[in-house]
């Protein structure tokens, strides 16, 4: 069996969207003659913990190696979410002092651990690094140079060209990141991105990168998650349920709350017939704003739930709400939850700009696009759906498009790319 060393700072039991893509690729690679060994951290504190995802990883044959001497103690990891303004200040300070990111101190620990486990697993056939954090790429680059094995880099988000995630306090900081990214893309044997726009950023910025060196693997969904959810009791309601899944990290939900307020002011008769579900962490500031608008009674806030519970809630919803952060290069943004929204086959209200996400969803059929963060337009779209819901006439999603984003299919293609690197038929 071929062995792939996966460098992934974020991995279960850490939860939220950043772990899904890596976990699912690793899960299905085991079915294509690839044994994944994931190098990750032993998390001390994190906002969201998902023991079910950890169990899924282990039960599917994924080997996990962690830096740090202490044993993993999931019960002591969860910590409170900081206030948004404190998070932003901390992020700005971090990016001023640490290049490429605050996880740079993990690099030497990770490399020492790799030296330790290299003999344990009789080496690896290739190294796969996923980012952010971009420190993962630097670790993968060092492994390639030292052990002379191919390097695959997976861009879950753009690096230099993602101002939403990366704040450069001076031109010197940006040049330092460009220098590091240039070396990484030069050393990578295959570069994976979630969309064509990020691919274009890399080709445009760095010379000698061939078009076929970069492969597009969008965010997908695991059909087994949905099959399992349908065997369980779903948290149904007799109201029309609109669900937002995920955190509001880098996103501000106030315009969405304003839209709910506009809807209820215009159509007070539907107040007891509609529910807005939030699966994820909502800060106290956002809840206070909802209270100010007098809409708390129509909000359902289970908080952060494990991935399997999240899928059950999604399957028990009528509409899913999608938003993309606005700003420079917003057309390249592709949320990790997109694949699962598609796999749910639910109707979607997509408050997104022109770009790769809208293009991907264009033929989904069961969708309403809102081009800007306009509360009145969102409220109108919700009410239009409510009328269809009452008539039992909700549009059906495009099955042909949905099948393209099954992670099983994607991982089969990924396995082929990895085999090509090793000259395996």
C-alpha positions in Angstrom: 0.0 0.0 0.0 1.3 3.5 -0.9 1.9 5.8 2.0 1.0 9.5 2.0 2.1 11.9 4.8 -0.6 14.5 5.3 0.4 17.8 7.0 -2.7 19.3 8.5 -2.6 21.6 11.5 -6.4 21.5 11.7 -7.7 18.0 12.1 -10.3 16.3 14.3 -11.1 16.5 17.2 -10.9 20.1 16.1 -14.1 20.9 14.3 -15.5 23.5 11.9 -15.2 23.7 8.2 -11.4 23.7 7.9 -11.1 20.0 8.8 -13.7 18.5 6.5 -11.9 18.5 3.2 -8.7 16.9 4.5 -10.5 14.3 6.6 -12.7 13.1 3.7 -9.9 12.9 1.2 -7.9 10.8 3.7 -11.0 8.6 4.5 -11.5 7.7 0.8 -7.8 7.4 -0.2 -7.7 4.3 2.0 -10.0 2.7 -0.6 -7.6 3.4 -3.5 -4.5 1.7 -2.1 -3.2 4.8 -0.2 -2.5 4.7 3.5 -2.8 8.2 4.9 -0.8 9.2 8.0 -1.9 12.6 9.2 0.5 14.8 11.1 -1.3 17.3 13.2 -1.2 19.0 16.6 -2.4 17.9 20.0 -4.8 20.8 20.5 -4.7 22.5 23.9 -7.6 24.9 23.3 -10.1 25.4 20.5 -13.6 26.8 20.0 -15.2 23.8 18.4 -14.6 20.1 19.1 -16.1 17.2 17.2 -15.4 13.7 18.7 -17.6 12.1 16.0 -15.2 13.3 13.3 -12.2 11.9 15.2 -14.0 8.6 15.6 -14.8 8.6 11.8 -11.1 9.2 11.0 -9.9 6.3 13.2 -12.6 3.9 12.1 -11.7 4.4 8.5 -8.1 3.5 8.9 -6.5 7.0 9.1 -3.4 7.0 11.2 -2.9 10.2 13.2 0.4 11.3 14.6 0.4 14.4 16.9 3.1 16.7 18.1 3.5 17.2 21.8 4.2 14.8 24.6 0.9 14.8 26.4 -2.0 12.4 25.5 -5.0 13.9 23.7 -7.6 14.9 26.3 -10.7 16.0 24.3 -12.7 17.0 27.5 -10.2 19.8 28.3 -9.9 21.4 24.8 -13.0 23.6 24.4 -12.6 27.3 25.1 -14.8 30.3 24.7 -15.0 32.3 21.5 -13.3 35.7 21.9 -15.2 38.9 21.0 -14.9 39.7 17.4 -13.0 43.0 17.9 -10.5 41.2 20.1 -10.1 38.4 17.5 -9.4 41.0 14.7 -6.9 42.9 16.9 -5.1 39.6 17.7 -5.1 38.6 14.1 -3.5 41.9 13.0 -0.9 41.8 15.7 -0.1 38.1 14.8 0.3 38.9 11.1 2.6 41.8 11.9 5.1 39.6 13.8 4.7 36.1 12.3 5.3 35.1 8.7 3.5 33.4 7.1 1.1 33.0 10.1 1.0 32.4 13.8 1.5 28.7 13.4 5.1 29.1 12.3 6.3 27.9 15.7 4.7 24.5 14.9 7.1 24.1 12.0 10.1 22.8 13.9 8.0 20.6 16.2 6.4 19.0 13.1 9.7 18.4 11.4 11.1 16.8 14.5 8.1 14.5 14.7 8.4 13.6 11.0 12.0 12.6 11.5 10.8 10.5 14.5 8.1 8.7 12.5 9.9 8.3 9.2 11.5 5.1 10.3 8.4 3.9 12.2 6.5 3.8 8.9 9.5 2.9 6.7 9.2 6.3 5.0 6.5 7.8 2.8 5.9 7.8 -0.9 4.8 11.5 -1.0 3.9 14.4 1.3 0.5 16.3 1.0 0.2 19.6 2.8 -3.0 21.6 3.1 -3.4 25.3 4.0 -4.3 27.5 5.7 -2.3 27.7 7.9 0.4 28.3 5.2 3.0 27.0 7.7 1.8 23.6 6.6 3.2 24.3 3.1 6.6 25.2 4.5 6.7 21.9 6.4 5.7 19.9 3.4 8.4 21.8 1.4 11.1 20.8 4.0 10.0 17.2 3.9 10.3 17.1 0.1 13.8 18.6 0.2 15.1 16.3 2.9 13.5 13.0 1.9 13.3 13.5 -1.9 9.7 12.6 -2.2 6.9 14.4 -4.3 5.0 17.3 -2.7 1.3 18.0 -3.2 0.0 21.3 -1.9 -3.7 21.8 -1.3 -5.0 25.4 -1.3 -8.3 25.5 0.6 -8.0 29.2 0.3 -5.7 31.5 -1.6 -2.5 32.6 0.2 -1.1 36.1 -0.8 -4.3 36.9 -2.8 -6.7 36.4 0.2 -7.0 39.7 1.9 -10.0 38.4 4.0 -7.7 35.9 5.7 -4.4 37.7 5.4 -3.7 41.2 6.5 -0.3 42.6 5.4 0.5 45.6 7.6 3.4 46.8 5.3 4.5 46.1 1.7 7.5 44.3 3.3 5.2 41.8 4.9 3.4 41.1 1.6 6.7 40.7 -0.2 7.9 38.2 2.4 4.8 36.1 1.9 5.2 36.3 -1.9 8.8 35.1 -1.6 7.7 32.1 0.5 4.8 31.2 -1.8 6.9 31.5 -4.9 9.3 28.9 -3.5 6.5 26.6 -2.4 4.8 26.6 -5.8 8.1 26.0 -7.5 8.8 23.0 -5.3 5.3 21.5 -5.5 4.8 18.6 -7.9 1.1 19.1 -8.0 -0.9 22.1 -6.7 -4.5 21.6 -5.8 -7.0 24.5 -5.5 -10.7 24.7 -4.8 -11.5 26.9 -7.8 -10.2 28.3 -11.1 -9.8 31.9 -9.7 -7.2 30.8 -7.2 -5.5 28.8 -10.0 -5.3 32.0 -12.1 -3.8 34.0 -9.2 -1.0 31.5 -8.9 -0.3 31.3 -12.6 -0.4 35.1 -13.0 1.9 35.9 -10.1 4.5 33.2 -10.5 6.5 32.4 -13.6 7.3 28.9 -14.8 4.1 27.4 -13.3 2.5 25.3 -16.0 -1.3 25.3 -16.4 -1.5 21.5 -15.9 0.6 21.7 -12.7 -2.5 23.0 -10.9 -5.6 20.8 -10.5 -9.0 22.0 -9.4 -10.8 20.0 -6.7 -13.8 21.9 -5.4 -15.3 21.5 -2.0 -17.6 18.4 -2.0 -19.9 16.4 0.2 -19.7 12.9 1.6 -22.8 11.0 0.5 -22.3 8.5 3.4 -23.0 11.4 5.8 -26.4 12.0 4.2 -27.2 8.3 4.0 -26.4 7.9 7.7 -28.5 11.0 8.7 -31.6 9.6 6.9 -31.4 6.5 9.1 -31.7 8.6 12.2 -34.5 10.6 13.7 -34.3 14.1 12.2 -35.0 17.3 14.3 -38.0 18.3 12.2 -40.3 21.2 12.7 -43.7 22.1 11.3 -42.4 25.6 10.4 -40.5 26.6 7.3 -36.9 26.4 8.5 -34.0 28.5 7.0 -30.6 27.3 8.2 -27.2 28.9 8.2 -24.4 26.4 8.9 -21.0 27.6 10.0 -19.4 30.3 12.0 -19.4 34.0 11.2 -15.6 34.1 11.2 -14.6 37.0 8.8 -18.3 37.5 8.1 -20.8 39.9 9.7 -24.4 38.5 10.0 -26.0 41.9 10.9 -27.4 42.5 7.4 -29.1 39.0 7.6 -30.6 39.9 10.9 -31.8 43.1 9.3 -33.4 41.1 6.6 -35.3 39.0 9.1 -36.5 42.2 10.8 -37.7 43.6 7.4 -39.5 40.3 6.6 -41.4 40.2 9.9 -42.3 43.9 9.7 -43.8 43.4 6.3 -45.4 40.0 6.9 -46.2 39.7 10.7 -48.7 36.9 9.9 -45.8 34.5 9.2 -43.9 35.1 12.4 -45.1 31.8 14.0 -44.7 29.9 10.8 -41.0 30.4 10.1 -37.7 29.6 11.9 -34.2 30.8 11.4 -31.7 28.1 12.5 -28.0 28.9 13.2 -25.6 25.9 13.4 -22.4 27.3 14.7 -21.0 29.8 17.1 -22.8 33.1 17.4 -21.1 35.8 19.5 -22.8 37.7 22.3 -22.5 40.8 20.2 -24.5 39.3 17.4 -27.1 38.0 19.8 -27.4 41.4 21.4 -28.0 42.9 18.0 -30.8 40.3 17.3 -32.3 41.2 20.6 -32.2 44.9 19.7 -34.2 44.0 16.5 -36.7 42.0 18.5 -36.2 38.8 16.4 -34.8 36.4 19.0 -38.1 34.5 19.1 -37.7 33.3 15.5 -34.1 32.3 16.0 -33.1 28.7 16.8 -29.6 28.5 18.1 -28.3 25.0 19.0 -24.8 26.4 18.9 -21.9 24.4 17.5 -23.0 20.8 17.0 -20.9 17.8 15.8 -20.8 17.2 12.0 -23.3 14.3 12.1 -25.9 16.4 14.0 -25.2 19.3 11.6 -26.1 17.1 8.6 -29.3 15.9 10.4 -30.3 19.6 10.9 -29.6 20.4 7.3 -31.7 17.5 6.1 -34.5 18.8 8.4 -34.4 22.2 6.8 -36.3 23.7 3.9 -33.8 26.4 2.8 -30.1 27.0 3.4 -28.6 30.5 3.6 -25.2 31.0 2.0 -23.1 34.2 2.2 -19.6 35.1 1.0 -17.3 37.7 2.6 -17.0 40.9 0.6 -13.8 42.6 -0.2 -10.8 42.4 -2.5 -10.7 39.2 -4.6 -14.2 38.3 -3.3 -14.8 36.5 -6.6 -12.4 33.8 -5.5 -14.1 33.0 -2.2 -15.6 29.5 -2.0 -16.9 28.5 1.5 -16.2 25.0 2.6 -19.8 24.3 3.4 -20.7 24.7 -0.3 -20.3 21.0 -1.0 -22.6 20.0 1.7 -25.2 22.6 0.8 -25.2 21.0 -2.7 -25.3 17.4 -1.4 -28.3 18.2 0.7 -30.4 19.0 -2.4 -32.1 21.8 -0.4 -33.2 25.1 -1.8 -30.6 27.8 -1.3 -30.6 31.6 -0.8 -27.1 32.7 -1.9 -26.1 36.2 -0.9 -22.9 36.1 -2.9 -20.9 38.3 -5.4 -20.1 37.4 -9.0 -17.4 34.8 -9.0 -16.5 31.2 -8.8 -19.1 30.2 -6.2 -22.0 31.8 -8.2 -20.7 30.2 -11.4 -20.6 26.8 -9.7 -24.2 27.1 -8.4 -25.6 28.6 -11.6 -27.1 25.3 -12.7 -28.1 24.1 -9.3 -31.7 25.2 -10.1 -33.1 25.2 -6.6 -31.5 28.6 -5.7 -32.2 32.3 -5.5 -29.2 34.7 -5.9 -28.9 38.0 -4.0 -26.1 40.1 -5.6 -25.5 42.4 -2.6 -26.1 42.4 1.2 -29.5 44.1 0.8 -31.9 43.2 3.6 -35.0 44.1 1.5 -33.9 41.7 -1.3 -33.2 38.9 1.1 -36.5 39.4 2.8 -38.3 39.3 -0.5 -36.5 36.0 -1.5 -37.4 34.4 1.8 -41.1 35.4 1.4 -41.2 34.1 -2.2 -39.9 30.8 -0.8 -42.5 30.9 1.9 -45.3 31.1 -0.6 -43.8 28.1 -2.5 -43.4 26.2 0.8 -47.1 26.8 1.6 -48.0 25.5 -1.8 -45.7 22.5 -1.5 -44.0 23.7 -4.7 -40.4 24.1 -3.8 -38.0 23.7 -6.8 -35.9 20.6 -7.2 -32.1 20.6 -7.4 -30.2 19.5 -10.4 -29.2 15.8 -9.8 -26.6 15.7 -12.5 -24.7 18.7 -11.0 -25.0 17.2 -7.5 -23.3 13.9 -8.4 -20.2 15.8 -9.6 -19.4 16.9 -6.0 -19.5 13.6 -4.3 -16.2 13.2 -2.4 -15.9 9.5 -3.4 -15.7 10.6 -7.0 -13.3 13.4 -6.3 -11.0 11.2 -4.2 -10.9 8.6 -7.0 -9.5 11.4 -9.3 -7.1 12.6 -6.6 -5.8 9.0 -6.2 -5.1 8.9 -10.0 -3.1 12.2 -9.7 -1.1 10.7 -6.8 -0.5 7.5 -8.8 0.8 9.5 -11.7 3.5 11.1 -9.4 4.7 7.6 -8.6 4.4 6.3 -12.1 1.7 3.8 -11.0 -0.8 2.6 -13.6 
